[in-house]
Amino acid sequence: MSYSIITHLPQHNIIHPKTHFKVLKAFHGDSILINTYDAHGQAFNILIDGGTSKTFDTVLKRELKAVLKINLMILTHIDSDHIKGLIKFIKSNHFDASQVLHYWFNSKNIKFIISGENISYGQAKNFEELLIEKKVNPAKITEGITAENTKVLADGISAVILSPTQAILDRLYKDWEELKVQFFLPVNDVPMSKIVQSQIVRGKLNILALERFKPDKTVLSDIFNSSSIAMILNTFDLKLLLLADSRPEIVIAELQRLGYSANNKLKVDYVKISHHGSINNTSNDLLDLIDCDRFIISTNGGSGKHHFPDREVIARIIHHPERVKNDYPTKRFIYLNYPLDSVEKKSGQLVCNDDFIEGKWELISNVNLYSVADE
């Protein structure tokens, strides 16, 4: 069941309702629906990614029926666990071209089709062609969403783009012919009966937090994730750091370009952790630049050979060296959008009772709806 997490932040003199956002149960993928308001009290709805194709049938279809319009639909990148749900929505009888006012994506010239649960590239279309086929006005489509840009979405709502860089996007387009075989490999859920090794054996959280960040791939060899649209979303009452599946190296560079540092941190209300809590996408260097105590991980535990989240990411969030040095000055919360026991059937055991003895933190699972509460 979805429920609100209460956060105690300063009351704003705003007469319209507060922002809510939902991190949907998108299986091993991402799908986020944000309901906010502009400076005039007009509703403004943002859909970020669509999760897997199953996501549309189980949750996204119902959520979209509950809103009159989507002001902005964002496809952060072309990984199947982000795009399939959107494609299924667009190809369904439930799609109304007048319901979605604007689209952001970076899949120019990247062609694919969806058939049932699978994406392939025979007789393929790109995402823009699919939309136009469904009578979407091309003027609604914006491609080339890159860092070093701030987008004003409405009066009082803006997005500061942190990733990807133009160079990364150019590389994705250039290498697509070679990459597409990798992109279309089938991804299957891990059966619940499969025994997955416990992550507790990796070590204590406070020790894991000090391990050097050693991603499996370089930024250029991880081009799908490197091309993710990551952003700071500003509304009248919430500031969100939405990292999609982005690489920390890219986000760090852009935050530093914007003037953020260990002494001038980016203060946000929530961080949607990158890539379902993968060890390769959250570093201490990134956390150095962020002032936040609420971190969200979107995953059901993973699929195929990829099991998320990683225990090391929890360690870095809770036992970041600065928190340790300052004797854990604030309480931190990590939220999962699925029940912990369900996640651990795929990821392996993430935490044990001893993990909560120090660090001043709490893990809350099966949370889908978030907002800022009144004082």
N, C-alpha and C positions, 0 to 999 in steps of 0.2 A: 504493500500500500504506500502511496506517495504521501509525504507529509512535509511541513515547513520546518526548516531549521531556523531558530530564533537567533539573531545576531544583534548585539547592542551597539548601535552606532548613533551619532547625533541626529536628532529629529530635524527634518527639513520643513520649511513652511510651504509645502506643496498641498494643494487641496485635492488633487486627483489620487487614485489608488497607487500603491507602491508597485515597483517592478517585481515580477516573478520570473524565474526561469527554471525550466525542467531539463534535467539530464536524463533522457529517455532510456529505457531498457532496450538497447540497440544490439544485444548479444555481444559479440566481440568487437563491435564498432562504436561509432559516435553518432549521436543525433541530439541536438540541443534546440529547444524552442524557448525563445525569450519574449515575454509579454511586458512591454514598457509603455511609456507615454512621453510625448514631446512637451515642449514648454507651454503649450496651449491646452494640455490635457487630452490630446487626441491619442488614441491607442496606436502603438507601433509594434508590430510583430516581426521577429527575425527567426528564420529557420536556418540552422547551421548543420549541414550534412543530413543524410538520411539513413545512416547505418546500413545493415545488410538488407537484402530483399525481404527477409522474414520480418524485419523491423516495421516495414510498411503495413503488413497484414496484422501484426499483433498489437501495435501501439500507435504508429504514426498516422495511420488512416483516421483513427478515432480522434487524435489530438487536432488534426487539421480540420475535421468537421466542426470542432468547437470554436474555431476562429473565423471571422468573416473574411479576413484577407491576410496575406503575408506581404508585408511591405518590402522585405528583402530576404531572398533565398541565397545562401552561400554554400558552394561546394568548395571545401578547403583544399582538397587534392583528390587525385583519381584512384586512390586505393579502394578496392572493392567494398571494404567494410564501412566506407563513407558514402560511396556513390550509388550503390545498388538500390538502396531504399528510395533515393530520389528518382532514379530512372524508372523504377516500378510505379511510383506515384505519377510521374509525367505520362507514362504509357497507359495508365489506368483510366477507367471511366469517371473516376473521382476528380481528375484534373480539370480545372477550369482556368483557361489562360488569363481571364480577367481577375482571378483571385490573387495572383502573384504580381506585384507591381515592379519588382526589380530583381535582377540576378547578378551574382558575382561568381566567377570561376576563371580558372587558368588552364583550360583544356583545349585551347585553339589547335586545330589540325590533328588532335589526338582522337582517333576513330575507334569505335567499339559498338557492339550491339548487345542487347540483353535478350536471352531466350530462357524462359523459365527462371531458374535460380542462377543461371550462369551468364557471364559476360564473355563474348568472343569478338574476334575482329574480322570475321568473314562478312562481306557485304556491309561493311561498317559505316556508321555515321559518327560525327563528333557531337558533343553535347549541345552545341549551338544549333546544329541541323535538326537534332531531335526536338528542340524547343520550337523552332520555326515550323517544323512539320505539324506541331500541335497548335499552330496559329498564334504563337507568341510574337509580339512586335519586336523586331531586332533592336529597336531603340531602348528596350528595357534591359538589354544585356550589356554588362561591363566585363571585359576581359583585361588581362594585364594588371592584376591587383598585386602590387609589390611594395616592399619597404620604402621608407622615406616619403610616405604619403599619409596624410590625415584626411579622412573622408567624413564630411558632415552629412549625416544620414537624415536628420531633421533638426528643427530648432531645439537644441538641448540634448541631442544625441549625436555622438561622433565615434569614429573608430580610427585608432592609430595603428597603422599596419607595420608589423615587426618582421614579417617573413612572408614570402620568399624575397630574395634579391632578384633584380632583373637578370643578373648573370646566371643564377640557378635556373630561372625559368627558361632562358635561352638554351641552356644545356639540356633541359628536359625535352624541349621541342626537337633539338638537334639529334638526340640519341633515341628518340621514340621508336624508330624502326627496330633497333636492337633490344630495347627494353620491353617491348610489348609482349614478347613471349613469356617473360617473367611475370608481367602484370596479369596475364590470363591463366596462370596456373591455378587449378582448383584449390580452394581452402575448405577443409572439412572440420566440423566441430569434433572435439575429443569426447568419446563416449563417457558418460558419467561413471561407468563401472571401471574405467581404466585407472590403474593405480599410478599416482603421480608422486614423485619424491617430495618430501617435506622440505621447505626452504629454511627451516630452523637450523639445519646443519651447516648453513653457510656462515653462521657466526652470530654473535651478539650485535644488536643494533648499534650500540655506541662504537663498536669496533668497525663494523661495516661502513659507517658514516665517514670514516677516515680513509677508506680505500681510494686509490687514484682513479679518476674517471677515465675509463678505457673503452670507448664504444667499439662495437664489432666492425663497424664500417666507417669510412671517411664520409664527409659531407657529400662529396661528389659521387661516391659509390652507393649512397643511400638517397638517390635523387627523388624518389617518390615522396619520402618524408621531408626531405629538404625543401621541396616545392610547396609545402603546406602553407596556407594562409593563417598566420597567427596574428593576434591583435590585442590591443587594449580597448575595450568597449566602455565608453562613458555614457551613463544615463543620469537622470536628475538625482537618483538616490543610490546608485550602485556603480562601482568601478570593477570591471572583470578583466582578468588576464586569461585569454582563451588561446591555448597553445596548439590545438589540433594535434598533429603528429610531428610537429616541427623539431628541428635540431637546435640544441641549446647554443651551439657556436654562433648560429645566425642570429638568434634572438639576443644573445649577449652583445654582439657587435652593434646591433641597432639600438638597444637600450643605452649603451655607452655613447653612441652618436647623439642620442637625445639628451645626454647629460646626466644619466643615472649612474650611480657608483655605490660602493659599500657605505659611503658617507652621505649619499643622497639617493635613498632607495625609492623605487616605484612602490607606492602604497596602493594596494587594491583590497577589495572586500573578499574576493574569492580568486583562486587560481584553478583553472581546469588543467590538470597535469597532462603533459604531452604523452602521446602514444600509449595510452592505457597503463601508464606507470612502468614503462620499459626502463631498464637500467641504462639504456643507450641514449635517453632523451631528457634526463634531469641530472644536472651536475651541481656540485656545491658552488661553482663559479656563477651559475645562473641564480641560485638561491641567495647568493651574496647581494644581489641587486634588488631583491623583492622584500617588501614589508607586508606580510600577510600571515594570518594564522588559520586560514581555512582552505584546504586543498581537496579537490574533487578528482576521483579516478573513475573513468568510465570503462567498464569491462565486465564480462561474465566469467572471466578467468582465462580467456584466450581460445584459440582454435588451432587445429593442426599441431605443428611442432612449437608454436609460440604460446607460452603461458605467461599471463600478466595478472596482477602487477608483480614487480620484483621487490623482494624484501629490502634490497639496497636502497631503493627509492624512498621507502618509508623511513629507513635509517637516516638518509640525508635530510629529509624534511624535519624529523624530530630532533636529531642530534647534530644539526648543523654546527660547525665549530664556534660560530658567534653565539649561538644559544647556550652552548656548553660553557663558554667563557663567562657569559653573563648570568649563569646559574638559572637558565630557563625562565626568563622574566614573565612570559605569558603562556597561557594554555593554548595548545595547538590541536586542531581537529582535522582528521582525514576522513573523508566521506567516500563510500562506495555506492554505486547505483544498483548493485545487486546484493542479496544477503551474503554475509561473509562465508557461511558454510557452503553455499552454492559456488562461490568463487573459488574456494580452496579445493573443491573437488577437481578443478581443472588446473589451478595454479600450484597446488601443493600448499601445505600449511604455511601461512604467512607470518603469523604472530602467535605468541604464547603468553601466559599470564605474567611471566617474569619481565616481559618487554614493557609492561606498564608501571613497573616499580619506579622507574626514573624517566625523566623527560617531560613530565607535565603535559600529557596528551591523551586524546581519546580517539578511538576508531569507531565510527558510526556507519553501519551498513544499511543497504536497502533504502537509500534516500534518493528521491527523484526531484522534489520540489524545493526551491530555495528562494529566500527573499530577505529584505531588511525589515526587521520588526520595529514598531514604535517603542520608545523608551518606556 
